[in-house]
Amino acid sequence: MNFLWPWLLIFLLIIPLSIAVYIWMLRRRRKFAVRYSSLSLIREALPKSARWRQHLPFALFLLGLTGLIGAFARPVAEVEVPLSRTTIILALDVSRSMCATDVEPNRLAVAQDAALAFVEEQADGTQIGLVAFAGFAELVVPPTNDKEVLREAIATLTTSLGTAIGSATLKSIDAISEVNTAVPPSGLNLQTDETVTELAENYQPDIIVLLTDGANSQGPLPLDAAQQAADRQVRVYTIGFGTDEIPEMVCTQAQLGGDVFNGRFGGGGFGGGFGGGGGGNFGFGGGSFGGGGAGGSW
């Protein structure tokens, strides 16, 4: 234990000084009683239990004074608190196949609406990040509790060529690792790397919510990336959009934007602070997802 104002502890010297004064006063009073009165004989005749009671008020005074001085010194202690907050990463597919109109108005718009609804339903302080992916994955918003930043980022996403679901999963793991040091970054072999931190028994796993039409075309294999997430006790919930029909591809001008390589991927980049964790749920099209550990799909 440490003290913010340890110099105030010097006032504890008042305690032994008070005891010395108290003893001196008792002796002086007894001497006076023997010299001028016979009440000392009555006092000696009293039971011993009655004797210590006369000192009880002074003892309580010293105890209270000690506590008061200790409180003024501002004691502080460092306590290791197990991680009990959940970080959620929304990994949203912005490949051109998300322009398919087999769901109205198109897959991307539906995915954006679902992501926005999910963000709105989370408790204040929940850490949510956003990863957008097409031919490669990009961390658009690091985990933050600023819902306005998340809403703006989700609403201004634009599409590009390719679909790298595995890359999105690995990028999400790395984003979680930046917040939660108990989660190793992607690429480490957890079977041989001795630097991996053991997770606490009451550890609440972080979550990746993958919103995609499922048409992977490049990058690391999604199953390999999912295994890395499982090795780190990161839960991955996949939410699919689309049907088996061969749909028409129609995206709005805003959704088409520019190419990912000219900086338009993610609306120019978004950042945010870090906050707490939490849960929540939302429903869409008959399905639901729970941010605290339960999942669902469409």
FENFEN-V871762 format. One record per residue. N is the residue number from 0. RES is the residue in one letter. SS is DSSP state (A for helix, B for strand, O for the rest). Layout:
BEGIN
N&RES&SS, N&RES&SS
END
This chain:
BEGIN
0&M&O, 1&N&B, 2&F&B, 3&L&O, 4&W&O, 5&P&A, 6&W&A, 7&L&A, 8&L&A, 9&I&A, 10&F&A, 11&L&A, 12&L&A, 13&I&A, 14&I&A, 15&P&A, 16&L&A, 17&S&A, 18&I&A, 19&A&A, 20&V&A, 21&Y&A, 22&I&A, 23&W&A, 24&M&A, 25&L&A, 26&R&A, 27&R&A, 28&R&A, 29&R&A, 30&K&A, 31&F&A, 32&A&A, 33&V&A, 34&R&A, 35&Y&A, 36&S&O, 37&S&O, 38&L&A, 39&S&A, 40&L&A, 41&I&A, 42&R&A, 43&E&A, 44&A&A, 45&L&O, 46&P&O, 47&K&A, 48&S&A, 49&A&A, 50&R&A, 51&W&A, 52&R&A, 53&Q&A, 54&H&A, 55&L&A, 56&P&A, 57&F&A, 58&A&A, 59&L&A, 60&F&A, 61&L&A, 62&L&A, 63&G&A, 64&L&A, 65&T&A, 66&G&A, 67&L&A, 68&I&A, 69&G&A, 70&A&A, 71&F&A, 72&A&O, 73&R&O, 74&P&B, 75&V&B, 76&A&O, 77&E&O, 78&V&O, 79&E&O, 80&V&O, 81&P&O, 82&L&O, 83&S&O, 84&R&O, 85&T&O, 86&T&B, 87&I&B, 88&I&B, 89&L&B, 90&A&B, 91&L&B, 92&D&B, 93&V&O, 94&S&B, 95&R&A, 96&S&A, 97&M&A, 98&C&A, 99&A&B, 100&T&O, 101&D&O, 102&V&O, 103&E&O, 104&P&O, 105&N&O, 106&R&A, 107&L&A, 108&A&A, 109&V&A, 110&A&A, 111&Q&A, 112&D&A, 113&A&A, 114&A&A, 115&L&A, 116&A&A, 117&F&A, 118&V&A, 119&E&A, 120&E&A, 121&Q&O, 122&A&O, 123&D&O, 124&G&O, 125&T&O, 126&Q&B, 127&I&B, 128&G&B, 129&L&B, 130&V&B, 131&A&B, 132&F&B, 133&A&O, 134&G&O, 135&F&O, 136&A&B, 137&E&B, 138&L&B, 139&V&B, 140&V&B, 141&P&B, 142&P&B, 143&T&B, 144&N&O, 145&D&O, 146&K&A, 147&E&A, 148&V&A, 149&L&A, 150&R&A, 151&E&A, 152&A&A, 153&I&A, 154&A&A, 155&T&O, 156&L&O, 157&T&O, 158&T&O, 159&S&B, 160&L&O, 161&G&O, 162&T&O, 163&A&O, 164&I&A, 165&G&A, 166&S&A, 167&A&A, 168&T&A, 169&L&A, 170&K&A, 171&S&A, 172&I&A, 173&D&A, 174&A&A, 175&I&A, 176&S&A, 177&E&A, 178&V&A, 179&N&O, 180&T&O, 181&A&O, 182&V&O, 183&P&O, 184&P&O, 185&S&O, 186&G&O, 187&L&O, 188&N&O, 189&L&O, 190&Q&O, 191&T&O, 192&D&O, 193&E&O, 194&T&O, 195&V&O, 196&T&O, 197&E&O, 198&L&O, 199&A&O, 200&E&O, 201&N&O, 202&Y&O, 203&Q&O, 204&P&O, 205&D&O, 206&I&B, 207&I&B, 208&V&B, 209&L&B, 210&L&B, 211&T&B, 212&D&O, 213&G&O, 214&A&O, 215&N&O, 216&S&O, 217&Q&O, 218&G&O, 219&P&O, 220&L&O, 221&P&A, 222&L&A, 223&D&A, 224&A&A, 225&A&A, 226&Q&A, 227&Q&A, 228&A&A, 229&A&A, 230&D&A, 231&R&O, 232&Q&O, 233&V&O, 234&R&B, 235&V&B, 236&Y&B, 237&T&B, 238&I&B, 239&G&B, 240&F&O, 241&G&O, 242&T&O, 243&D&O, 244&E&O, 245&I&O, 246&P&O, 247&E&O, 248&M&B, 249&V&O, 250&C&O, 251&T&O, 252&Q&A, 253&A&A, 254&Q&A, 255&L&A, 256&G&O, 257&G&O, 258&D&O, 259&V&A, 260&F&A, 261&N&A, 262&G&O, 263&R&O, 264&F&O, 265&G&O, 266&G&O, 267&G&O, 268&G&O, 269&F&O, 270&G&O, 271&G&O, 272&G&O, 273&F&O, 274&G&O, 275&G&O, 276&G&O, 277&G&O, 278&G&O, 279&G&O, 280&N&B, 281&F&B, 282&G&B, 283&F&B, 284&G&O, 285&G&O, 286&G&B, 287&S&B, 288&F&B, 289&G&B, 290&G&O, 291&G&O, 292&G&O, 293&A&O, 294&G&O, 295&G&O, 296&S&O, 297&W&O
END
